[in-house]
Amino acid sequence: MKGLLFILSLLLSQQFIAAPPDVTKKTYQAARVEVPIKIDGLLDDEAWTFAGIADDFIQLEPVEGNQASQRSYIRVVYDNTAIYFSAYLFDSSPDSILTQLGNRDDGSNLNADAFRVSLDPYNTRQSGYVFEVSASGVQTDSYDQDLTYDAVWESAVQLQSDGWSLEMKIPYSAIRFPSRERQEWGIQFTRFIRRSREQIQWSYTPKSASNKMFFWGTLEGIEKIEPPLRLSVTPYLSFYTERSPHFLNGEHSGNDVAYSYSGGADLKLGLDERFTLDVTLLPDFSQVQSDNKVKNLSAFETVFEERRPFFKEGTDLFKKGNLFYSRRIGRTPALFYSVSSLLNDDEVLSENPDRSSLINASKLTGRTDKGLGLGIMNAITAEMQAEAKDPEGNVRKIQTDPLTNYSVVIADQQLKNNSNFYIVNANTLREGSWRDANVSAAQYTHENKGHDYRISGRYSLSQIFQRDSEGNKQNLKGNQYSFSAAKIKGNHKAGVWYEVGDKNYNKNDLGVSFVRDYTDANVYYTYVKYNPFWKYFKYGSLNIWTNRTGRESENNQLTELQSGFDLFLLFNNNWSIYSQLGTNLTKGKDYYEPRIEGMYYEKPKRTAGSINFTTNYNRKLSFDFGSRSAIIPVQDAFSYGYYVVPRIRLSDKWSVFLSHFYDRYVNERGWVSYEENESLSSVFGERNVITIENSVTTKYLFKNDMSLSLVARHYWSDGIYDRYFNLEGNGKLSEINANYDADFNSAFFNVDMVFNWQFAPGSSFLIVYKNAISRESTDSGLSYFKNLDNILDNPQTNSVSVKILYYFDYQYLNRKKS
C-alpha cells in the first residue's frame, strides 16, 4: 500500500507542473450555396466551385508525421437544410483501390478504402459525430464512438481513372448544434488507404494524445442556419410463425405451431436543438440474432450481448457508473425455473414464457450549450404468468414475474480540459410484494490542461426495499467507492486504481455485479511504441500489472494477489501477436464458489498464459489463431485450449468466417451441490471437461443495401467427475465417498439466416429464419460427432419472421410538399 501511495503522490505532484502541448489547429471556411447539389459522387455541380480546398494531409499510419503518399482535395458547402462534403481522393494505383461491400456500419471490418468526416458542432472537444463512406459506398456513422447511432444521410462514390471521389449530404436533422448566429464546429477529415494500411489526417493528431478531439481543426463560415424540427416516425408490421416442441411432464409429446402478427412504431422527436425523445411502442425483437448460450459452471450468471436496437442505440450515456445492464429489461421471469415446484400433485405445466414482454420503452437524451448532458430512460415490462392444468382441463395461472418499471436518470456535466462530473440513478419498481431497488452513483474526473494526467473518484449507494421472513419492511443499504489516478499521455503510461464494495452493495436489479464485500487495488505501467521500430514492427505495447483483492468486512484480508504482463506487436506485414502471462503470487480465498455466505474455498496458486496471432486481413484468406494454458501444480491440474478462425473473402460481395474453439480442463475442482447435515455445506468435485465450439458465418451482398447472411453455431461441453470433496471451514477440501451423478453433456445448436433489404433511407424489409436446439443429459464421454448426431435428433424450434419498417421524416416530407 505504501508503494501505491508513493506512485499516486508522484502522479499528482507532476500534474500541476505539466505544460500544455504547442499545437497549431487548422481552420476551414465553409461556403454558403443557393444552387442544388445532386449526390452522385461526380463532383460536377456548380456549388463546388464556390468552396475552397482542404488538402495537405499528414500521415498518422504507418509513420506518424510523414507527408501523405496520395493527394486529397476536400470541399465543404452548406445551405439552409444540410451541410455537404466532397472529396477527390487521388491514387497513383487506381486499380489497387479496395472495394469490399458490406452492410451499414461495417466500415472498420471491410477490406476497402474509406473517407471519414468527424464533426463536433458544439466545439467542446469532448463529443462528436463520425460519417464515413467506403470506396464501395458503405456508410458508417457513430456518435461518441457509439456505432448504434444511425442517422439518415446521403452519400455516393465514383471510381475515377486517377483515384475515387465521393459526395456526402448531412441534413441538419441528423445532428445537434447550437442555436446561434455564427457556428464554429470542430472538424477532422481522415482517409484510409487499405492496401498499405495508411491513415492520413487533415488536422494532425498525435498518436499519444489522450483526447484526440483536442487536435481537430475548426470549421467556420456557417451562418444563419436554424436547427430544424427533428421528427421522424418508423412504423412496422411483422408476421411471425413458430413450430416448437411440446413437453408434458418433461417428455416430448409433439409440436405446437403458432402464428402471430403485430405492429408498432419508433418515434424520434427533437424537443429543441439539443434534446431528443425516443419512444418504441409495442416493439418486436424477434429478428435479433440468437444468444450464444454456454454451459456455465461458475458462481456467476452468464452475461449476454445486447442485440435489441432500441437498447443498443444511443445508450452510452446511461452506462456511466456501470449501473445499467439492458438485458435485465425483458429478462427471464424470476420464477421461470422454479415454477414446477409450485404445482399441485395432479397438475402439469402447460405454459411457461421464458421472456418478460416489453410493453414500451422511451429515452430522452441531449446536452445543453454549457455541456450539461441529461438522459432519462424508462421501460415497462408486463406481468408474466405460467399456466398449470389439472386432469379435468382446469387452468390455473401462476405469476412468474410482476409488472415492472425500470428507469435510469443521469446528469453529466462536461468541464474544462475534458474533465467531467456526473450523477446517475437506476431504479426498479415491481408491482405487489416483490422487492424494489434503487442505486445511485456520482463520479468526478479531472484532467490537467495538457491532458497528461487524470484523476477520478466515484461513490455509489444501493438500496434494496423488501420484506424479511416476518413481513417487516427492510431498506438494505450498500456502499461502493473507487479512486484512480493515471498518466495517460506519451509513450510511458502508468496508473493506480482502488475500489471498495461492502457486503450489502447490490446493483443487480438493473445492473450486473459479480462480487460483493471486496476491496480491489491495481497498479500498472504501460510502454507504447507508436511508430515503426526494430525494422520489423509498426507498433508495440507492453503492460505490466499487479492486482490485490481483499475482504472488506474482514479488515481487507487478502483474498487474491496476482501479477502479470500483456504484450502486443504489429508487424510491418500487418500480422500481429498478442501474448499474456499472469500468476497468483499467494494462495487465495474464493468466497463465491462455495455459494454459501461466509464460507470460502482456499484457491491454490495458478499460472496462466496465452499467445494469439492475426494475419493480414488484406488477403483473401487470413487467419486468427492462438492458444492458452494454465497450471495448478499442487492439485496436478491443468487446462489448455486453442482456436482457429479462417476468414475467407471469396469476392467483394461474399465472405465466409469459420471458427473452431477447443478447451480442455483436467482435474479442475469446483462446486457441485449442497450437503445438509447438522448445517449446510458445499460439495466440490474434481472434473475433466472438454468444450468445443464450431461456427460458420457467411454473408453475401447483392448490393450495398441488400444482403443475405447466415450464422450457424454448435456448442458442446462434456464433463466427467472423478472425485468428490467436502468443503471444510478452513477452506480446504476433504475427499468423501459420495454417490453423486454430476456428469454432464450440454449442447446448443442455432441457425440464424437473415435477408435484409434497405429499400429506402432508414427503411428495411427483413425475412428471418431461426432454428434452435438444446440438449442436456448425463451421458458424458461420447465422441464429438456422436453428440452432434444426438442434438440434431432432438426436438427443435423453427421460426420465420417477416418485418417491414418505413421511415417517415418530417423535414423530407415538408420539403417534398413545398
LUMSEMI-980210 format. One line per 5 residues: number of its first residue (from 1); their letters; for each residue x, y, z of C-alpha. Coordinates in steps of 0.02 Angstrom, whole numbers, plus 50000, padded with zeros to 5 digits. Layout:
<pts>
NUM = a = X:Y:Z | ...
</pts>
This chain:
<pts>
1 = mkgll = 50000:50000:50000 | 50146:50119:50034 | 50205:50087:49856 | 50035:50132:49787 | 50030:50292:49888
6 = filsl = 50205:50338:49828 | 50157:50317:49645 | 49996:50414:49674 | 50088:50559:49755 | 50213:50560:49612
11 = llsqq = 50074:50571:49483 | 49984:50710:49575 | 50144:50810:49603 | 50181:50808:49416 | 50004:50853:49368
16 = fiaap = 50024:51035:49415 | 50190:51065:49327 | 50149:50985:49159 | 50143:51109:49014 | 50011:51103:48878
21 = pdvtk = 50067:51047:48706 | 50107:51177:48573 | 49976:51141:48440 | 49927:51236:48284 | 49750:51192:48232
26 = ktyqa = 49689:51207:48053 | 49538:51310:48001 | 49421:51288:47853 | 49295:51416:47789 | 49133:51336:47727
31 = arvev = 49038:51420:47584 | 48851:51451:47578 | 48769:51397:47414 | 48597:51426:47340 | 48612:51306:47193
36 = pikid = 48558:51123:47210 | 48680:50979:47229 | 48647:50807:47160 | 48728:50674:47269 | 48804:50560:47138
41 = glldd = 48991:50563:47177 | 49036:50652:47013 | 49079:50822:47089 | 49018:50913:46933 | 48890:51026:47019
46 = eawtf = 48914:51214:47011 | 48905:51227:47200 | 49078:51152:47223 | 49158:51296:47128 | 49116:51413:47273
51 = agiad = 49216:51311:47401 | 49398:51317:47447 | 49504:51160:47453 | 49565:51072:47610 | 49722:50971:47571
56 = dfiql = 49897:50948:47641 | 49856:50788:47736 | 49978:50716:47863 | 50013:50531:47887 | 49963:50452:48052
61 = epveg = 49995:50273:47999 | 50115:50193:47968 | 50241:50333:48002 | 50171:50473:48109 | 50207:50647:48040
66 = nqasq = 50257:50597:47863 | 50176:50676:47712 | 50031:50577:47640 | 50075:50462:47496 | 49921:50517:47397
71 = rsyir = 49838:50687:47369 | 49664:50725:47438 | 49555:50876:47396 | 49408:50912:47512 | 49271:51043:47492
76 = vvydn = 49130:51096:47610 | 48973:51195:47571 | 48805:51218:47657 | 48630:51283:47632 | 48477:51304:47742
81 = taiyf = 48443:51117:47758 | 48610:51023:47758 | 48799:51027:47752 | 48886:50947:47603 | 49059:50871:47582
86 = saylf = 49151:50820:47426 | 49317:50728:47415 | 49426:50691:47266 | 49548:50560:47326 | 49690:50540:47203
91 = dsspd = 49777:50372:47191 | 49932:50330:47090 | 49871:50149:47076 | 49683:50166:47048 | 49667:49982:47002
96 = siltq = 49726:49939:47180 | 49586:50033:47269 | 49498:49905:47379 | 49308:49899:47370 | 49234:49759:47477
101 = lgnrd = 49047:49775:47501 | 48964:49771:47671 | 48811:49818:47773 | 48782:49983:47862 | 48916:50017:47996
106 = dgsnl = 49032:49879:47933 | 49164:50010:47891 | 49311:49960:48001 | 49284:49775:47961 | 49290:49797:47772
111 = nadaf = 49437:49772:47657 | 49403:49939:47574 | 49471:50115:47561 | 49370:50244:47654 | 49349:50429:47691
116 = rvsld = 49284:50499:47856 | 49214:50665:47913 | 49211:50698:48102 | 49106:50842:48172 | 49094:50923:48343
121 = pyntr = 48954:51051:48319 | 48965:51117:48498 | 49155:51130:48484 | 49178:51061:48661 | 49311:50937:48603
126 = qsgyv = 49226:50803:48707 | 49093:50725:48596 | 49065:50716:48410 | 48989:50633:48256 | 49076:50524:48128
131 = fevsa = 49015:50499:47949 | 49117:50378:47845 | 49097:50312:47667 | 49198:50169:47592 | 49256:50162:47412
136 = sgvqt = 49120:50031:47388 | 48987:50152:47452 | 48958:50078:47625 | 48901:50205:47755 | 48963:50201:47934
141 = dsydq = 48913:50329:48065 | 48934:50348:48252 | 48914:50470:48395 | 49043:50468:48534 | 49110:50303:48462
146 = dltyd = 48936:50228:48475 | 48907:50135:48311 | 48724:50107:48352 | 48692:50290:48309 | 48609:50276:48138
151 = avwes = 48563:50441:48057 | 48481:50460:47887 | 48603:50546:47767 | 48655:50531:47586 | 48818:50482:47501
156 = avqlq = 48881:50421:47333 | 49051:50367:47267 | 49130:50353:47095 | 49289:50262:47043 | 49395:50376:46934
161 = sdgws = 49542:50348:46816 | 49658:50431:46942 | 49576:50386:47108 | 49399:50395:47177 | 49276:50530:47225
166 = lemki = 49129:50549:47341 | 48992:50667:47396 | 48902:50672:47564 | 48747:50765:47620 | 48718:50777:47808
171 = pysai = 48545:50850:47845 | 48538:50963:47997 | 48404:50846:48065 | 48539:50711:48081 | 48645:50810:48205
176 = rfpsr = 48625:50927:48352 | 48703:51100:48350 | 48681:51261:48450 | 48555:51392:48401 | 48668:51541:48367
181 = erqew = 48701:51666:48227 | 48875:51602:48185 | 48927:51422:48203 | 49101:51362:48246 | 49122:51173:48239
186 = giqft = 49265:51055:48273 | 49307:50956:48116 | 49426:50821:48056 | 49449:50734:47888 | 49527:50561:47884
191 = rfirr = 49569:50449:47736 | 49607:50263:47744 | 49710:50180:47606 | 49678:49999:47646 | 49808:49907:47541
196 = sreqi = 49951:49993:47634 | 49856:50020:47797 | 49894:50204:47777 | 49791:50327:47879 | 49806:50512:47842
201 = qwsyt = 49728:50662:47927 | 49694:50841:47881 | 49724:50910:48056 | 49871:50815:48129 | 49830:50721:48290
206 = pksas = 49975:50640:48386 | 49952:50455:48421 | 50000:50483:48602 | 49858:50610:48630 | 49734:50554:48762
211 = nkmff = 49597:50667:48691 | 49618:50666:48502 | 49474:50788:48475 | 49581:50923:48554 | 49684:50924:48393
216 = wgtle = 49541:50932:48269 | 49528:51083:48157 | 49392:51215:48160 | 49251:51237:48033 | 49198:51419:48012
221 = gieki = 49087:51517:47895 | 48921:51433:47936 | 48796:51572:47973 | 48609:51597:47990 | 48556:51416:47995
226 = epplr = 48416:51358:48108 | 48406:51191:48196 | 48258:51106:48111 | 48113:51015:48189 | 48181:50839:48209
231 = lsvtp = 48032:50724:48195 | 48029:50550:48122 | 47915:50400:48139 | 47960:50222:48089 | 47805:50111:48095
236 = ylsfy = 47824:49924:48070 | 47719:49773:48030 | 47778:49596:48064 | 47718:49419:48042 | 47787:49275:48145
241 = tersp = 47764:49088:48142 | 47847:48960:48256 | 47849:48772:48266 | 47909:48718:48438 | 47913:48556:48536
246 = hflng = 47778:48523:48665 | 47827:48439:48828 | 47712:48352:48951 | 47786:48306:49120 | 47959:48329:49045
251 = ehsgn = 47927:48214:48896 | 47916:48270:48715 | 47736:48246:48661 | 47728:48328:48490 | 47744:48501:48417
256 = dvays = 47648:48662:48432 | 47628:48781:48286 | 47589:48962:48321 | 47554:49113:48211 | 47552:49294:48259
261 = ysgga = 47562:49467:48184 | 47599:49633:48264 | 47627:49816:48231 | 47710:49958:48319 | 47818:50110:48292
266 = dlklg = 47976:50200:48340 | 47962:50387:48364 | 48103:50516:48370 | 48059:50694:48417 | 48181:50837:48440
271 = lderf = 48110:50938:48584 | 48230:51076:48534 | 48400:51084:48450 | 48479:50993:48598 | 48361:50859:48664
276 = tldvt = 48284:50708:48578 | 48143:50595:48636 | 48148:50414:48575 | 47996:50303:48602 | 47966:50123:48549
281 = llpdf = 47786:50062:48557 | 47746:49876:48557 | 47921:49829:48496 | 47956:49667:48405 | 48131:49596:48432
286 = sqvqs = 48102:49425:48354 | 48228:49466:48216 | 48380:49489:48330 | 48518:49359:48324 | 48509:49213:48446
291 = dnkvk = 48613:49218:48605 | 48772:49114:48612 | 48721:49002:48756 | 48854:48905:48854 | 48868:48781:48997
296 = nlsaf = 48902:48890:49148 | 48994:48805:49292 | 49043:48966:49380 | 48961:49050:49529 | 48910:49197:49419
301 = etvfe = 48774:49223:49291 | 48807:49221:49104 | 48808:49396:49031 | 48739:49407:48854 | 48768:49540:48723
306 = errpf = 48629:49664:48693 | 48562:49644:48515 | 48395:49738:48525 | 48412:49901:48425 | 48321:50016:48547
311 = fkegt = 48434:49964:48692 | 48592:49975:48587 | 48566:50142:48503 | 48612:50299:48599 | 48629:50216:48769
316 = dlfkk = 48812:50254:48808 | 48763:50400:48921 | 48660:50281:49029 | 48807:50164:49052 | 48907:50289:49154
321 = gnlfy = 48926:50224:49330 | 48907:50046:49266 | 48732:50031:49343 | 48637:49983:49185 | 48633:49810:49105
326 = srrig = 48495:49822:48975 | 48464:49634:48967 | 48378:49649:49136 | 48233:49728:49039 | 48137:49583:48962
331 = rtpal = 48232:49458:49069 | 48190:49276:49100 | 48049:49283:49231 | 48110:49264:49409 | 48012:49103:49441
336 = fysvs = 48035:49026:49268 | 48150:48886:49329 | 48061:48855:49496 | 47879:48864:49444 | 47865:48674:49433
341 = sllnd = 47890:48665:49622 | 47730:48767:49642 | 47620:48639:49550 | 47492:48532:49639 | 47516:48344:49631
346 = devls = 47387:48322:49492 | 47442:48472:49387 | 47556:48485:49236 | 47642:48640:49172 | 47561:48687:49005
351 = enpdr = 47632:48862:48977 | 47787:48949:49045 | 47851:49101:48947 | 48040:49118:48953 | 48047:49306:48922
356 = sslin = 47957:49453:49002 | 47859:49552:48874 | 47911:49732:48844 | 47760:49848:48835 | 47852:50008:48791
361 = asklt = 48015:50099:48816 | 48070:50279:48796 | 48226:50383:48818 | 48262:50568:48822 | 48440:50624:48787
366 = grtdk = 48531:50784:48749 | 48662:50909:48804 | 48643:51095:48840 | 48752:51231:48764 | 48851:51233:48927
371 = glglg = 48893:51048:48916 | 48763:50976:49035 | 48708:50807:48968 | 48539:50742:49028 | 48466:50570:49000
376 = imnai = 48306:50484:49056 | 48263:50306:49006 | 48105:50214:49056 | 48041:50041:49011 | 47890:49939:49069
381 = taemq = 47876:49750:49060 | 47715:49655:49081 | 47664:49534:49218 | 47711:49358:49165 | 47611:49203:49208
386 = aeakd = 47635:49016:49188 | 47486:48902:49164 | 47454:48739:49257 | 47322:48612:49203 | 47237:48479:49306
391 = pegnv = 47165:48315:49235 | 46995:48397:49209 | 47069:48533:49099 | 47054:48672:49225 | 47189:48804:49205
396 = rkiqt = 47274:48892:49350 | 47385:49043:49320 | 47546:49063:49421 | 47634:49230:49423 | 47819:49212:49374
401 = dpltn = 47863:49396:49359 | 47769:49554:49409 | 47729:49710:49311 | 47894:49805:49321 | 47954:49982:49285
406 = ysvvi = 48138:50013:49250 | 48214:50186:49241 | 48386:50265:49226 | 48416:50452:49252 | 48583:50539:49227
411 = adqql = 48656:50715:49230 | 48831:50729:49156 | 48921:50897:49160 | 49068:50919:49043 | 49204:51028:49120
416 = knnsn = 49362:51112:49060 | 49505:51007:48990 | 49399:50851:48960 | 49352:50839:49144 | 49175:50794:49195
421 = fyivn = 49056:50761:49339 | 48902:50651:49332 | 48761:50586:49443 | 48661:50433:49389 | 48515:50338:49464
426 = antlr = 48447:50166:49416 | 48277:50120:49487 | 48173:49960:49482 | 47991:49960:49540 | 47891:49798:49545
431 = egswr = 47706:49779:49575 | 47646:49697:49735 | 47758:49624:49869 | 47906:49593:49755 | 48064:49685:49803
436 = danvs = 48111:49857:49733 | 48284:49929:49708 | 48367:50099:49693 | 48552:50126:49651 | 48640:50294:49633
441 = aaqyt = 48817:50343:49587 | 48918:50503:49569 | 49089:50524:49489 | 49212:50666:49462 | 49353:50653:49335
446 = henkg = 49488:50785:49316 | 49618:50807:49179 | 49757:50936:49182 | 49772:51068:49047 | 49899:50970:48947
451 = hdyri = 49792:50811:48952 | 49938:50718:49028 | 49859:50659:49191 | 49688:50605:49251 | 49615:50576:49424
456 = sgrys = 49442:50508:49461 | 49335:50469:49612 | 49165:50383:49620 | 49037:50340:49755 | 48884:50228:49737
461 = lsqif = 48739:50188:49854 | 48623:50039:49830 | 48456:50015:49918 | 48350:49857:49916 | 48171:49876:49978
466 = qrdse = 48099:49709:50031 | 48015:49617:50173 | 48100:49497:50293 | 48035:49324:50339 | 47915:49402:50465
471 = gnkqn = 47843:49526:50340 | 47932:49679:50406 | 47992:49810:50282 | 48180:49821:50254 | 48291:49950:50172
476 = lkgnq = 48456:49861:50142 | 48590:49991:50103 | 48758:49957:50024 | 48906:50067:49979 | 49040:50064:49845
481 = ysfsa = 49178:50190:49810 | 49331:50197:49699 | 49479:50309:49660 | 49601:50309:49515 | 49747:50413:49455
486 = akikg = 49844:50391:49294 | 49969:50464:49173 | 49876:50449:49008 | 49988:50533:48879 | 50151:50490:48796
491 = nhkag = 50249:50329:48773 | 50257:50294:48959 | 50091:50274:49047 | 50051:50218:49224 | 49910:50217:49348
496 = vwyev = 49834:50155:49509 | 49655:50106:49548 | 49568:50063:49710 | 49387:50009:49737 | 49288:49952:49888
501 = gdkny = 49114:49874:49897 | 49033:49820:50060 | 48936:49659:50087 | 48766:49743:50059 | 48809:49831:49896
506 = nkndl = 48696:49759:49761 | 48656:49835:49591 | 48593:49675:49508 | 48411:49725:49487 | 48454:49836:49338
511 = gvsfv = 48643:49817:49330 | 48761:49670:49343 | 48893:49638:49475 | 48985:49478:49515 | 49065:49523:49681
516 = rdytd = 49018:49598:49849 | 49113:49630:50010 | 49278:49664:49924 | 49425:49781:49902 | 49518:49789:49737
521 = anvyy = 49685:49877:49712 | 49778:49883:49547 | 49940:49964:49488 | 50003:49959:49310 | 50137:50026:49194
526 = tyvky = 50121:50032:49004 | 50252:50070:48874 | 50192:50108:48696 | 50292:50125:48535 | 50177:50217:48415
531 = npfwk = 50294:50218:48265 | 50395:50084:48172 | 50543:50010:48265 | 50673:49871:48251 | 50642:49856:48062
536 = yfkyg = 50501:49730:48086 | 50366:49817:48187 | 50240:49957:48156 | 50175:49968:48334 | 50202:49888:48503
541 = slniw = 50142:49899:48682 | 50191:49816:48846 | 50082:49822:49000 | 50143:49760:49171 | 50017:49749:49313
546 = tnrtg = 49987:49691:49491 | 49816:49666:49569 | 49767:49635:49750 | 49591:49594:49812 | 49531:49582:49991
551 = resen = 49378:49550:50101 | 49307:49719:50156 | 49212:49653:50307 | 49367:49566:50374 | 49485:49715:50380
556 = nqlte = 49535:49697:50198 | 49601:49521:50225 | 49693:49460:50070 | 49589:49354:49950 | 49699:49358:49796
561 = lqsgf = 49866:49432:49739 | 49909:49424:49554 | 50038:49495:49437 | 50071:49482:49252 | 50101:49566:49085
566 = dlfll = 50020:49591:48914 | 50119:49615:48754 | 50054:49671:48584 | 50157:49687:48424 | 50100:49738:48249
571 = fnnnw = 50220:49683:48112 | 50259:49779:47952 | 50169:49644:47852 | 50010:49678:47955 | 50021:49519:48055
576 = siysq = 50002:49542:48242 | 50040:49448:48402 | 49961:49467:48573 | 50025:49375:48724 | 49978:49368:48908
581 = lgtnl = 50054:49291:49063 | 49986:49302:49240 | 50015:49213:49404 | 49945:49206:49580 | 50084:49257:49699
586 = tkgkd = 49999:49177:49851 | 49857:49060:49894 | 49688:49144:49882 | 49517:49140:49964 | 49366:49120:49850
591 = yyepr = 49206:49171:49941 | 49094:49145:49788 | 49125:48967:49728 | 49055:48886:49890 | 48888:48977:49862
596 = iegmy = 48860:48987:50050 | 48876:49154:50137 | 49035:49166:50242 | 49119:49007:50176 | 49272:49014:50065
601 = yekpk = 49374:48897:49958 | 49563:48905:49976 | 49623:48932:49798 | 49796:48862:49760 | 49925:48958:49661
606 = rtags = 49891:48962:49475 | 49988:49021:49323 | 49906:49054:49154 | 49959:49122:48986 | 49905:49140:48806
611 = inftt = 49975:49185:48636 | 49868:49246:48492 | 49903:49288:48310 | 49814:49376:48168 | 49871:49377:47988
616 = nynrk = 49850:49514:47857 | 49663:49544:47831 | 49700:49622:47662 | 49725:49446:47593 | 49581:49345:47525
621 = lsfdf = 49625:49210:47653 | 49675:49265:47827 | 49676:49185:48000 | 49654:49220:48183 | 49731:49084:48289
626 = gsrsa = 49801:49060:48462 | 49817:48950:48614 | 49809:48963:48803 | 49860:48858:48951 | 49853:48860:49141
631 = iipvq = 49928:48752:49277 | 49890:48721:49462 | 50039:48613:49520 | 49976:48572:49695 | 49819:48488:49625
636 = dafsy = 49903:48412:49473 | 49776:48512:49374 | 49798:48599:49210 | 49699:48664:49062 | 49735:48713:48884
641 = gyyvv = 49643:48771:48731 | 49663:48836:48555 | 49562:48921:48420 | 49572:48940:48231 | 49467:49066:48135
646 = prirl = 49492:49065:47946 | 49424:49220:47858 | 49388:49190:47676 | 49344:49332:47558 | 49279:49244:47403
651 = sdkws = 49242:49411:47318 | 49200:49590:47363 | 49021:49529:47387 | 49042:49363:47476 | 49138:49322:47635
656 = vflsh = 49146:49169:47747 | 49210:49157:47927 | 49240:48986:48003 | 49284:48966:48186 | 49341:48820:48292
661 = fydry = 49371:48835:48480 | 49434:48693:48589 | 49456:48695:48778 | 49505:48556:48898 | 49514:48558:49089
666 = vnerg = 49599:48415:49181 | 49572:48387:49368 | 49482:48553:49386 | 49394:48574:49554 | 49231:48665:49578
671 = wvsye = 49063:48669:49664 | 48939:48527:49632 | 48800:48532:49760 | 48747:48566:49940 | 48754:48440:50081
676 = enesl = 48633:48456:50228 | 48693:48376:50389 | 48698:48474:50550 | 48723:48628:50442 | 48727:48670:50259
681 = ssvfg = 48893:48635:50174 | 48963:48634:49997 | 49015:48481:49898 | 49153:48505:49770 | 49203:48389:49629
686 = ernvi = 49359:48355:49527 | 49312:48352:49345 | 49380:48335:49169 | 49291:48448:49047 | 49303:48463:48858
691 = tiens = 49217:48607:48767 | 49209:48627:48578 | 49125:48768:48485 | 49112:48774:48295 | 49026:48907:48193
696 = vttky = 49004:48968:48016 | 48963:49148:47972 | 48936:49195:47792 | 48866:49349:47707 | 48825:49386:47527
701 = lfknd = 48794:49566:47470 | 48685:49581:47316 | 48720:49767:47332 | 48757:49888:47474 | 48578:49890:47535
706 = mslsl = 48531:49707:47507 | 48612:49558:47592 | 48587:49378:47643 | 48680:49316:47796 | 48692:49151:47888
711 = varhy = 48758:49110:48061 | 48764:48928:48115 | 48838:48879:48285 | 48862:48715:48376 | 48922:48716:48557
716 = wsdgi = 48960:48558:48656 | 49028:48537:48832 | 49061:48368:48913 | 49108:48344:49096 | 49158:48188:49194
721 = ydryf = 49182:48193:49383 | 49312:48079:49463 | 49311:48127:49647 | 49204:48224:49770 | 49252:48330:49922
726 = nlegn = 49175:48417:50070 | 49224:48599:50092 | 49289:48622:50269 | 49277:48779:50375 | 49461:48820:50342
731 = gklse = 49433:48824:50154 | 49516:48656:50120 | 49439:48506:50034 | 49422:48333:50112 | 49384:48187:49997
736 = inany = 49222:48091:50027 | 49142:47933:49961 | 48987:48005:49879 | 48865:47939:49752 | 48836:48100:49656
741 = dadfn = 48798:48089:49472 | 48862:48261:49420 | 48924:48213:49247 | 48851:48320:49111 | 48835:48332:48924
746 = saffn = 48771:48501:48863 | 48744:48555:48684 | 48667:48701:48591 | 48638:48718:48405 | 48575:48877:48321
751 = vdmvf = 48547:48939:48145 | 48505:49120:48103 | 48476:49166:47921 | 48431:49346:47878 | 48380:49431:47716
756 = nwqfa = 48394:49619:47738 | 48342:49746:47606 | 48359:49931:47648 | 48243:49988:47510 | 48239:50171:47563
761 = pgssf = 48336:50281:47686 | 48300:50215:47861 | 48178:50085:47793 | 48201:49896:47788 | 48120:49735:47736
766 = livyk = 48179:49581:47832 | 48148:49395:47823 | 48225:49296:47965 | 48233:49107:47987 | 48290:49032:48153
771 = naisr = 48324:48857:48211 | 48363:48817:48394 | 48404:48650:48477 | 48469:48616:48652 | 48510:48457:48744
776 = estds = 48559:48425:48924 | 48599:48249:48986 | 48717:48147:49094 | 48778:48029:48957 | 48954:48101:48956
781 = glsyf = 49106:48026:48873 | 49033:48015:48698 | 49129:48074:48545 | 49101:48245:48467 | 49014:48176:48312
786 = knldn = 48903:48060:48415 | 48848:48211:48515 | 48817:48309:48356 | 48705:48168:48294 | 48613:48166:48461
791 = ildnp = 48573:48351:48463 | 48515:48352:48282 | 48393:48212:48328 | 48323:48315:48473 | 48161:48416:48465
796 = qtnsv = 48193:48584:48387 | 48113:48754:48371 | 48095:48831:48198 | 48031:49004:48163 | 48008:49125:48020
801 = svkil = 47975:49310:48040 | 47941:49443:47911 | 47955:49627:47955 | 47940:49789:47859 | 47988:49960:47928
806 = yyfdy = 47964:50125:47839 | 48050:50286:47892 | 47950:50448:47882 | 48047:50610:47909 | 47953:50772:47935
811 = qylnr = 48085:50882:47851 | 48091:50773:47696 | 47901:50765:47681 | 47886:50953:47711 | 48015:50994:47576
816 = kks = 47931:50874:47454 | 47763:50955:47488 | 47837:51129:47462
</pts>
